[in-house]
Amino acid sequence: MNRTRIASLVGAAALAVSVTAAVGLPAQAKDGGTESAHGTCSATSTWKLNATPQKDSIKVKAHISTDVAGEMWTYSVADNGTEVAAGDATTAKNGKVKVKTWIANVDGSDTIDLTATDSVTGETCTAQVVFDK
């Protein structure tokens, strides 16, 4: 191999490593990945619950899909049995409710529970995810 070809290969390899590092690293969670679970509610709605590490906290996101716009849902989020967030949310035009909150990420396992009730139909959703990061 001549020197020009070797220099080109070394340059291409260095570029590939740089691009991989720049593009690949942000997609990886520093302290571990997202824990998620999904399921059905007491009638026709479905739920999804995610817990993602964020520095010293856990970002908790819940989605409830009802396919009915304008319904009021009352929800609560608990961490290891202690309520950490609660409120009301109305389904958007697409029939979905989104809940987002942050909780402290202390040592040990976090059992995160979501309970939500549709004030119009009485349907309930009960979700749980265990976060060990």
C-alpha positions as CSV (number, residue, x, y, z in Angstrom):
1,M,0.0,0.0,0.0
2,N,1.2,3.5,-0.7
3,R,1.4,6.2,1.9
4,T,-1.5,8.2,0.4
5,R,-3.9,5.2,0.6
6,I,-2.8,4.5,4.2
7,A,-3.3,8.1,5.2
8,S,-6.8,8.1,3.5
9,L,-7.8,4.9,5.4
10,V,-6.6,6.3,8.7
11,G,-8.4,9.6,8.1
12,A,-11.6,7.8,7.2
13,A,-11.4,5.6,10.3
14,A,-10.8,8.6,12.5
15,L,-13.9,10.3,11.0
16,A,-16.0,7.3,11.5
17,V,-15.0,7.0,15.2
18,S,-15.8,10.8,15.7
19,V,-19.2,10.5,14.0
20,T,-20.1,7.4,16.0
21,A,-19.1,9.1,19.2
22,A,-21.0,12.3,18.4
23,V,-24.1,10.6,17.2
24,G,-24.2,7.5,19.4
25,L,-23.4,8.7,22.9
26,P,-26.4,11.0,23.5
27,A,-28.8,8.1,22.7
28,Q,-27.3,6.1,25.6
29,A,-28.6,6.8,29.1
30,K,-25.7,7.5,31.4
31,D,-27.0,5.6,34.4
32,G,-29.0,3.0,32.5
33,G,-31.9,3.0,30.3
34,T,-35.6,3.7,30.4
35,E,-37.9,1.2,32.2
36,S,-41.3,1.0,30.7
37,A,-44.5,-1.0,31.0
38,H,-47.9,-0.9,29.2
39,G,-51.3,-2.4,29.5
40,T,-55.0,-2.0,29.4
41,C,-57.3,-0.1,31.7
42,S,-60.6,-1.4,33.1
43,A,-62.5,-0.7,29.8
44,T,-61.1,0.1,26.4
45,S,-58.3,2.5,27.2
46,T,-54.6,1.7,27.3
47,W,-51.7,3.0,29.3
48,K,-47.9,3.3,29.0
49,L,-45.6,4.2,31.9
50,N,-41.9,5.2,31.4
51,A,-39.2,5.9,34.0
52,T,-36.0,7.4,32.7
53,P,-32.8,8.5,34.7
54,Q,-32.1,12.2,34.7
55,K,-29.1,13.2,36.9
56,D,-30.3,12.7,40.5
57,S,-33.9,12.2,39.5
58,I,-36.2,10.0,37.6
59,K,-38.4,11.4,34.8
60,V,-41.8,9.7,34.9
61,K,-44.0,9.9,31.8
62,A,-47.5,8.3,31.6
63,H,-49.7,8.2,28.5
64,I,-53.3,7.1,28.6
65,S,-55.0,6.5,25.2
66,T,-58.8,6.7,25.2
67,D,-59.7,7.8,21.7
68,V,-62.2,10.3,23.2
69,A,-61.4,14.0,23.4
70,G,-62.4,16.2,26.3
71,E,-62.7,13.7,29.1
72,M,-61.3,14.7,32.6
73,W,-59.0,12.2,34.3
74,T,-57.8,12.4,37.9
75,Y,-54.4,10.8,38.4
76,S,-51.8,10.1,41.1
77,V,-48.2,9.0,40.9
78,A,-46.6,7.2,43.9
79,D,-43.0,6.2,44.5
80,N,-42.6,3.2,46.9
81,G,-46.2,3.8,48.1
82,T,-45.8,7.6,48.8
83,E,-47.8,9.9,46.6
84,V,-45.4,12.2,44.8
85,A,-47.7,13.9,42.2
86,A,-51.5,14.2,41.7
87,G,-53.8,16.2,39.5
88,D,-56.4,16.4,36.8
89,A,-55.8,16.2,33.0
90,T,-58.1,16.4,30.1
91,T,-57.8,14.2,27.0
92,A,-56.5,16.1,24.0
93,K,-58.1,16.2,20.6
94,N,-56.4,12.9,19.8
95,G,-58.0,11.3,22.9
96,K,-54.7,11.0,24.9
97,V,-53.7,12.1,28.4
98,K,-50.1,12.8,29.1
99,V,-48.7,13.1,32.6
100,K,-45.0,14.0,33.3
101,T,-43.3,14.4,36.7
102,W,-39.8,14.1,38.2
103,I,-39.0,12.2,41.4
104,A,-35.9,11.8,43.5
105,N,-33.7,8.9,42.5
106,V,-32.5,7.5,45.9
107,D,-30.5,4.4,46.5
108,G,-32.3,1.2,45.9
109,S,-35.3,0.2,43.9
110,D,-38.2,2.6,43.1
111,T,-41.6,1.1,42.5
112,I,-43.6,3.7,40.6
113,D,-47.3,3.5,40.5
114,L,-49.8,5.4,38.4
115,T,-53.5,5.4,39.2
116,A,-55.9,7.3,36.9
117,T,-59.7,7.5,36.8
118,D,-61.9,8.9,34.0
119,S,-64.4,11.2,35.7
120,V,-66.9,10.7,32.8
121,T,-67.0,7.0,32.5
122,G,-65.4,5.8,35.8
123,E,-62.8,3.8,33.9
124,T,-59.6,3.2,35.9
125,C,-56.0,2.6,34.8
126,T,-53.5,1.1,37.2
127,A,-49.9,1.0,36.1
128,Q,-46.6,0.1,37.7
129,V,-42.9,0.1,36.7
130,V,-39.9,-0.9,38.9
131,F,-36.9,1.3,38.4
132,D,-33.5,-0.1,39.6
133,K,-31.0,2.3,38.2
